[in-house]
Amino acid sequence: MSVAGRTAFITGAGSGIGKALANKLLSEGAHTIVAVDHSSKTLFLAVDQFTSNFPKATIISIVADVTKPDNLSAAFEKAKKSNSPPISIVVNNAGTAIEHGNLWRNNVELNLVAPILSSQMGLSVFKENPETGGVIVNVASMAGLAPVSF
């Protein structure tokens, strides 16, 4: 599948793998990146880099906590209301590996529940625009393959 002219919705786009994926998709000709991150500071730095390196691309930056369904839904709605092509790539990249205290609930919300909800919302957009099709990419850590003690 060519990414040229497509719109990608990427969680955790402000740094690390999410930022690298956004750069790669833009270098391959993606029309729009919907960059979602919980950190306004890292997101805005990343967006500045995207717009400098790819001035013809459209970058939509959204500060959101994807563990909150209302935030995630609002991010998809903002993207849908833009003048960009419909979302046809969803990258569920936001994640964490906090391994202490009672933060395990946050791990489950961010690493499991948020990607499920994001995938459902992405599928809804794909169904509204069957001519563009769609791809969902779920990014996971090695902790999904090997036991990790907490």
N, C-alpha and C positions, 0 to 999 in steps of 0.2 A: 504494500500500500504506500503510495506517495503521500507525503505530508504537505506538499506544496499547495498553498491556498487554503489550508485547513485551520480550524481553531482548536487549540488545546487548552484544557482546564487542568492546572497542575497545583496540587496541594503541597505545601512545604517548598514552594518555589523560591523562597528567599535565600536559601543556602544549600550547600552540599549537593546531593544527587538531584534534587528538584531543580536547583539553579542550573546544573550541568545539563539536565534534560531539556530545559527551556532553551538554553543556548544551542543545543544540538538541533532541536526542532526548528528554531529560527534559521540556523545555518542551512537547513534542508528546505527552506522556503515556506515554513508555516506563516499564514497570514496574521494570525492573532494568538497571543498567549494570554490566558486568564491566569495571572499569577496570584495564588492565594497563600497567605502565611499569617501566623499569629503575631509575629514580631514586625511592627511597622518599620523599625530601624533597618533590619536586614532586608526586608521586602523592598523598601524604597531605594536602598543601595543597589540591589539587584536590578530593579526596574531601570534605574539610571544607566546601568551597564547595558541592559538589553536595548534601550532606546539609542544609546550612543553607537553600539555595534551594528544595530539593525534599524536604521532610521525609517525605512519604508514599512516596517512591521507595526502592527497595532498591539499595544500592551495595555491590558486592563489589570490594575493592581487592586487587590481586595484584602484588607486586613480582617481576618475572621478566625474564630476558634471553631475548628471543624468538628469538635466534640459536641458542639451545641447545634442540634438539627436546624434551628431557626437561622443561625449564622450561615450554615452550609446552603440551605435553601435560598437565602437572600443572595449569596454569591452566585448561584446558578441563575437566579432571576436577573441580577445585574448584567451578567454575560448575555443572557437571552435578549435583553432590551438594547444591547449595543447594536451598532450598525455592521457588526462583523458577521462573517458566515456562521452558521450554527455550530455549536460544539460537536466535534466528531472524534475527539481524542480526550479521554479522561485518564489522568495519571494520579492515582492515590499513592502519594509519596510521604505525606506527613507521618511522622512516627517518633517514638521515644523508647528508651530502655531504662527507665528509672527503676532501680532494683532495691529500694529500701522503704521501710515504713509501710503506711497504708496507701501508697501511691499506685498500687496494682490496679485499682479501679480506673485511674486515669490511663494506664497502659491499655487496658481492655477497651476503653472508650475510643482512644486515639488509634490504636493498632488494629482493632477489629470492627467496632461498631461504625466509626466514621467512614472507613472504606466501603462497608456494606451500604450505608445510606448514600454516599457519593455515587456508588455504582448504580443504585436504583434511580437516582436523580438523572444520572447520565443516560441510562437506558430510556428514560422518559423523553429526554431531548432527542435521542436517536429515533425513537418511534414517531415523534412529531415531524422528523425530517428524514424519511426513509431513503431519499435519493442520495444523501451524503454518507449513509452508513455510520459505523462507529467502532471504536476500539477502546477497551478499558485495560489499563496497565496497572497492576498492583505491585508496588515495591515492598519487599519484606527484608528482614535481616536474617543473618545466619541463625539467630535464636529460634527461628521457626523450624530449623532442621536438626538442631541439637539441644538437649536439655540445658537449661540455665537455672542455677539455684538463686533464690532470692533471699 
